[in-house]
Amino acid sequence: MNWVNKCKLPMIETIKHNRRLYLELDVFWQALHSSFNSVQFWTVDEMILNELGFFSSSIWPKFSEEEFM
């Protein structure tokens, strides 16, 4: 199954952080690690979720298992 193999990103989909391209995996992981560690103890104001409002859920028509497959 080739869809589970490791996939390299095309050059147009590289990761940018602080206006710098991260093309090498070890440099990318260092940037990811430093980004996570810089915010891991920040507090989150959960009240901001109240500003989103409520959306009604969609009603889906019933379908059979055969239709799903």
C-alpha positions in Angstrom: 0.0 0.0 0.0 1.9 3.0 -1.2 -0.4 5.5 0.5 1.1 4.6 3.9 4.7 5.2 2.9 6.7 8.2 4.0 6.0 11.2 1.8 8.3 14.1 1.1 6.7 17.5 0.9 7.0 19.4 -2.3 9.2 22.5 -2.1 6.1 24.7 -2.3 4.8 23.2 0.9 7.8 23.8 3.1 7.4 25.0 6.7 8.1 28.7 7.5 8.7 30.1 11.0 9.9 33.6 11.7 10.4 34.2 8.0 12.8 31.3 7.8 12.3 28.1 5.7 12.8 24.8 7.5 13.9 22.3 4.8 15.8 19.9 7.0 14.0 17.7 9.4 16.3 18.2 12.4 16.1 22.0 12.1 12.3 21.7 11.8 12.0 19.6 14.9 14.2 22.1 16.8 11.9 24.9 15.8 8.8 22.9 16.7 10.3 22.0 20.1 11.2 25.6 20.9 7.8 26.9 19.8 6.0 24.3 22.0 8.2 24.9 25.0 7.8 28.7 24.8 4.0 28.4 25.2 3.4 25.2 27.1 2.6 27.0 30.4 0.5 29.8 29.1 -3.0 30.0 30.5 -5.9 29.9 28.1 -9.0 32.1 28.4 -11.8 29.6 27.7 -14.3 32.5 27.7 -13.2 33.4 24.2 -15.2 30.3 23.0 -18.4 32.1 24.1 -17.8 34.6 21.4 -18.1 32.0 18.7 -21.8 31.5 19.2 -23.7 28.3 18.8 -24.4 26.6 15.5 -27.2 24.2 14.9 -26.2 20.7 14.0 -26.9 19.4 10.5 -29.5 16.7 10.0 -28.1 13.9 7.9 -30.4 11.5 6.0 -30.0 7.9 7.0 -27.9 5.7 4.9 -27.1 2.0 4.8 -23.7 0.4 5.4 -23.6 -0.5 1.7 -23.9 3.2 0.7 -21.1 4.0 3.1 -18.7 1.6 1.5 
